[in-house]
Amino acid sequence: MSRGVVAVLLALVLVGGLVVVWRQLGDHIARQGDAAAGVCVEGDTTVSIIADPGLADGLGTIAKQYSSDRPIVRDHCITVAVRAGDPKVTLDGLVGGWDTKSLGAEPSAWVPQSSVWSSELTTARPDAVEGDARSLVTSPVVLATAPDLAKAAAASGLDWGQLPTLQRRDNSLSDLGLPKWGSLRLAMPTGAQSDPTALAAQAVATQVTRSDSLTAEDAALPRVASSIEALTDGAPSSPDGSASGAVKQIAEAADDSAASIHAVPITEQQLYQLTRGDNEEKVSEVLPSGPTPFADFPVVRLAGSGVSAVQTDAVSDFFDYVAKPEHLATLTALGFRGDAPLPEPTPTVTFPVTREPLPVPPAPAVLTINRLVFGRDFGPPASSAEPSSAATSPAAGG
């Protein structure tokens, strides 16, 4: 054989050997990577999430399932810890500086009941928020009323825009065929989990301004202020400052027409939880005509020195996990609306399709309504930064 042929054969053998060695080396590196990932070479990281009290238990159940799989983000094994938090306390801590001694671990994400709160945060501390907030689940705001009032409201086509007049005028429910009931007596709670009060006011403001979507200019109109003043000034007090307390009083009234509270705004999910064990309709769900306000449960991803890049990525990974229908079903089983089956209807809550959801207003409009409902001292002082809408609009339907 010629030297040239021998050289070619030797070269082929050498190349073949290099390929085999390269593949073996690659497999070895891959096995090392898998082994390292399996033991979390960077250690364990806990991701703290604060959620609305009505959502926290269900979200915590999903978090335990997620954490049990030992998810790995950036070579860290992740544990997600969900706890309930009062929204005002959480907001003040995020704006004024988080005190771990009094407030617990600094959160990497916050899921309040609605954009009532996330709008306050994005306005006061835009640098504390990572990206745009998006709804995890939703729940329409309805009126909980006595059954006879619900029938009269349905027959008359009750509209959100009518509420201020029915609240202000004496014997106004005679217009609905209830001459002995007096005025609307709509409670407007401002205590625990009172977002539906502000959300109902947004719906009223949208109707009285005849706007498709409430703007900052609409919210600042004098007729909006006077309409909300009519609702709040004429509102009877809830026993404990909450919608739940008002619902209980409506259900237990000996004489519905003489009751001190005839109606209260509440989320459908809250009403479902309060009445799911009832065998008969003691309280009714009323959905006034016009755009329906929603509690949108925005996922607010937090930023700052107390939130690491690992925790930020883990928050995204966790909520991607929650959004899968098989996991979201844990939340919809509690009466929240989302891409998973709803519970069976009850005598009170039938989960009607809501064909015209009220778009989440821009933050300046939300803040204006908040001040009208809760008072001028509500919320932290705003920064000079330009605020943005706090969450995407909730989806209609059941």
Buried (B, 14 or more C-beta within 10 A) or exposed (E): EEEEEEEEEEEEEEEEEEEEEEEEEEEEEEEEEEEEBEEBEBEEBBBBBBBBBBBBBBBBBBBEBBBEEEBBBEBBBBBBBBBBBBBBEBBBBBBEEBEEEEBBBBBBBBBBBBBBBBBBBBBBBBEBBBEBBBBBBBBBBBBBBBBBBBBBBBEBEBBBBBBBBBBBBEEBBBBBEBEEBBBBBBBBBBEBBBBBBBBBBBBBBBBBBEBEBBBBEBBEBEEBBEBBBBBBEBBBBBBBBBBBBBBBBBBEBEEBBEBBBBBBBBBBBBBBBBBBEBEEBBBBBBBBBBBBBBBBBBBBBBBBEBBBEBBBBBBBBBBEBBBEEEBBBBBBEBBBBBEBEBBEEBBBBBBBEBEEBBBBBBBBBBBBBBBBBBEEEBBBEBBEEEBBBBBBBBBBEE
